[in-house]
């Protein structure tokens, strides 16, 4: 569990700099230069993510069941993860209507993804991992909304074509993850 927590502190800590002190981040980025900032940030993020994956794998060997979620939570989790995949894709497809409406689809996707896993798993490892991401994403979304208000940010409208591509790619990626990749990468098959 120690490596999981260390990874979460490093990964989410790095991703919280903008939440906690956006001005410091801007100054430091300017002082170091864009490439150096991104390089250091990326390397530390990869290390943190690696620790999360490794720590999660180790911690799964000795789970402590805190509650037993009803079977219906698996169905709800499937729906929430489907929505999260569409939102994650919306963060990257230019000109889609989803991003135009929700403004921060990546963070909303993390909220839906982590909530789905919290509802459908009842052990302490999942609570630590997905609870951390859920809480972080709520704070990050609030900070992003504040930045938008302060800057007067306006998001351009989306097109039907880009939105359709976003939904299709999100659903396709969700199907691939649910039917094959989740079992291959995580060792758990959501649909048996």
C-alpha positions in Angstrom: 0.0 0.0 0.0 3.0 2.3 0.7 4.0 2.4 -3.0 0.4 3.1 -4.1 0.1 6.0 -1.7 3.5 7.4 -2.7 2.5 7.2 -6.3 -0.8 9.0 -5.7 1.0 11.7 -3.7 3.5 12.3 -6.5 1.1 12.0 -9.4 -1.9 13.8 -8.0 0.4 16.3 -6.2 2.0 17.3 -9.5 -1.4 17.6 -11.1 -2.6 19.7 -8.1 0.0 22.5 -8.6 -2.4 24.4 -10.8 -5.2 23.9 -8.3 -3.2 25.1 -5.3 -1.0 27.9 -6.8 -1.5 28.6 -10.5 0.6 31.8 -10.2 3.6 29.9 -8.9 3.2 27.4 -11.7 3.1 30.1 -14.3 6.2 31.9 -12.9 8.2 28.6 -12.6 7.2 27.5 -16.1 8.4 30.9 -17.4 11.7 30.7 -15.4 12.5 27.1 -16.4 11.2 27.4 -20.0 8.3 25.4 -21.5 10.4 22.4 -22.6 12.2 22.0 -19.3 8.9 22.4 -17.3 7.1 19.8 -19.5 10.1 17.4 -19.4 10.4 17.5 -15.6 6.6 17.3 -15.1 6.3 14.4 -17.5 9.2 12.4 -16.0 7.8 12.9 -12.4 4.3 12.1 -13.6 5.5 8.8 -15.2 7.3 7.9 -12.1 4.2 8.6 -10.0 2.0 6.7 -12.4 4.4 3.7 -12.3 4.3 3.7 -8.5 0.5 3.8 -8.6 0.4 0.8 -11.0 3.0 -1.2 -9.0 1.6 -0.3 -5.6 -1.9 -1.2 -6.8 -0.7 -4.6 -8.0 1.1 -5.3 -4.7 -1.8 -4.1 -2.6 -4.4 -6.2 -4.5 -2.6 -9.3 -3.2 -4.0 -8.6 0.3 -7.4 -6.9 -0.1 -9.5 -5.9 2.8 -13.2 -6.0 1.9 -15.0 -3.0 3.4 -18.5 -3.6 1.8 -20.1 -5.8 -0.8 -21.6 -3.7 -3.6 -24.9 -5.0 -5.0 -24.8 -6.4 -8.6 -26.7 -3.4 -9.8 -23.6 -1.2 -9.1 -21.7 -3.1 -11.9 -24.4 -2.1 -14.4 -24.3 1.5 -13.2 -20.4 1.4 -13.4 -20.7 0.2 -17.0 -22.8 3.2 -17.9 -20.6 5.7 -16.0 -17.4 4.3 -17.6 -19.1 4.6 -21.0 -19.8 8.2 -20.3 -16.2 8.7 -19.0 -14.7 7.3 -22.2 -16.8 9.7 -24.4 -15.7 12.6 -22.2 -12.0 11.6 -22.3 -12.2 11.4 -26.1 -14.0 14.8 -26.1 -10.9 16.4 -24.5 -8.9 15.6 -27.7 -11.2 15.8 -30.7 -11.3 19.4 -31.9 -14.6 21.1 -32.5 -16.9 18.7 -30.7 -20.0 19.9 -29.1 -19.4 18.0 -25.8 -16.3 20.1 -25.0 -18.2 23.2 -26.1 -20.9 22.3 -23.5 -19.0 20.9 -20.5 -15.7 22.8 -21.1 -13.5 20.4 -19.1 -14.4 16.9 -20.4 -11.1 15.2 -19.2 -11.7 16.1 -15.6 -15.4 15.2 -15.8 -14.3 11.9 -17.4 -12.0 11.2 -14.4 -14.9 12.0 -12.0 -17.3 9.5 -13.8 -14.5 6.8 -14.1 -13.5 7.0 -10.5 -17.1 7.1 -9.2 -17.9 4.0 -11.3 -15.0 2.1 -9.7 -15.9 3.3 -6.2 -19.5 2.1 -6.6 -18.6 -1.3 -8.0 -15.7 -2.2 -5.7 -15.7 -2.5 -2.0 -12.2 -3.0 -0.8 -9.7 -0.6 0.8 -7.4 -0.5 -2.2 -10.1 0.7 -4.6 -11.3 3.2 -2.0 -7.8 4.7 -1.7 -7.1 4.7 -5.5 -10.4 5.8 -6.9 -11.4 7.9 -3.9 -8.1 9.9 -4.3 -8.8 10.5 -8.0 -12.4 11.4 -7.4 -11.6 14.0 -4.7 -8.7 15.4 -6.8 -11.0 15.7 -9.9 -13.7 17.5 -8.0 -11.1 20.1 -6.8 -9.5 20.3 -10.2 -12.9 21.0 -11.9 -13.7 23.7 -9.4 -10.3 25.3 -10.0 -10.8 25.1 -13.7 -14.2 26.8 -13.5 -12.7 29.6 -11.4 -9.9 30.1 -13.9 -12.5 30.2 -16.7 -14.6 32.8 -14.9 -11.5 34.9 -14.0 -10.2 34.9 -17.6 -13.6 35.2 -19.2 -13.0 32.1 -21.2 -15.5 31.3 -23.9 -15.6 27.9 -25.6 -16.4 27.7 -29.3 -19.4 25.7 -30.4 -19.0 22.3 -31.8 -20.0 20.6 -35.0 -22.3 17.6 -35.4 -19.5 15.8 -37.3 -16.9 16.2 -34.7 -19.3 15.3 -31.9 -20.3 12.2 -33.8 -16.7 11.2 -34.2 -16.1 11.8 -30.5 -19.1 9.7 -29.4 -18.2 6.9 -31.9 -14.6 6.8 -30.9 -15.4 7.0 -27.2 -18.0 4.1 -27.4 -15.6 2.0 -29.5 -12.7 2.5 -27.0 -15.1 1.7 -24.2 -16.1 -1.6 -25.9 -12.5 -2.5 -26.5 -11.6 -1.8 -22.9 -14.6 -3.5 -21.4 -14.5 -6.7 -23.5 -10.7 -7.2 -23.9 -8.2 -4.6 -22.6 -9.5 -4.4 -19.0 -9.0 -8.1 -18.5 -5.7 -8.1 -20.3 -4.2 -5.1 -18.5 -6.0 -5.2 -15.1 -6.9 -8.9 -14.8 -10.6 -8.2 -14.2 -13.2 -8.7 -17.0 -16.1 -6.3 -16.3 -18.5 -8.6 -18.3 -17.2 -11.9 -17.1 
